[in-house]
Amino acid sequence: MARSRRRLTTCTHHAKLKAQTVPTGRSELSEKLLFLRSFVAHPRRMGAVLPTSRRAVKCMLGMADLDRADLVVELGAGTGSHTRAILSRLGPQARLVAFEIDPVLAANVRDRLPDRRLEVVAASAEDLEQHLDGGRPEVVVSALPFTSLPADVGSAILDRAARVLAPDGVLLVLQYSPLITPRLSRRFRWLRRKVCLRNVPPAFLYACREPRAPGTGTAEPDSANGPA
Ligand SMILES: C[S@@+](CC[C@H](N)C(=O)[O-])C[C@H]1O[C@@H](n2cnc3c(N)ncnc32)[C@H](O)[C@@H]1O
């Protein structure tokens, strides 16, 4: 199927998540407080003050066929905004491997979302390949703050995500600015971008397909591309 190389749309459609995926008001508040506490301790690693909104999560996950995936990887689970929504879309035999570098947040997601399909790995997403046993995920979902992470860490994660993807797979990326676009174009031949205004701050959502062979991207190295 022919796909346009780049597209930009605004996410405006209305829909509700399944009831069982929505946290109660009380647990939602405690998730926000936990998130905020982690942000105060590690602002650059967290990259955001609040968890991603349900609308932005829905809009982002809508760019992939999660219900048909056997293996999904999440990078930067935080308090589980994406994790919960991914699980609600996965089939009964599918697997979700979620990376979260903060051990407190990782343990919290493990406790709050007991599900035999979910494995929470309390490690850096740089270790991605070591935890997949050769598995090739059809979908990789990232809300990592590439803008504020050290450039070499972000680049290593993007390279590894592109390398492990299944041949027809998709990498979904959430950012708070479009600065990452050249870094993604350097690694993927096909990009689609949406903007979700119903998130604090507004979220730039990318779907990236068709990884380039390493070293074939045309632009300068990541370090020459500012902080993104
Ligand atoms: C912006 S938060 C996103 C959290 C959640 N997915 C959401 O959307 O609300 C980024 C998360 O990535 C985690 N993180 C940062 N660097 C990481 C790394 N190298 N490996 C794994 N997780 C990382 C942070 O601890 C934080 O929980």
The ligand as a Gaussian input file, in Angstrom:
#p B3LYP/6-31G(d) Opt

LIG

0 1
 C        7.135000      12.108000      29.947000
 S        7.186000      10.705000      31.051000
 C        5.973000       9.692000      30.245000
 C        5.280000       8.763000      31.181000
 C        4.004000       8.105000      30.644000
 N        4.266000       7.242000      29.504000
 C        3.002000       9.145000      30.254000
 O        2.864000       9.379000      29.052000
 O        2.384000       9.734000      31.134000
 C        8.719000       9.940000      30.591000
 C        9.054000       8.687000      31.381000
 O       10.220000       8.100000      30.818000
 C       11.046000       7.615000      31.866000
 N       12.415000       7.514000      31.343000
 C       13.292000       8.533000      31.132000
 N       14.433000       8.054000      30.607000
 C       14.265000       6.711000      30.469000
 C       15.087000       5.665000      29.952000
 N       16.312000       5.900000      29.482000
 N       14.592000       4.422000      29.947000
 C       13.342000       4.145000      30.425000
 N       12.533000       5.101000      30.930000
 C       12.986000       6.369000      30.939000
 C       10.871000       8.636000      32.977000
 O       11.258000       8.116000      34.240000
 C        9.384000       8.944000      32.850000
 O        8.626000       8.086000      33.641000

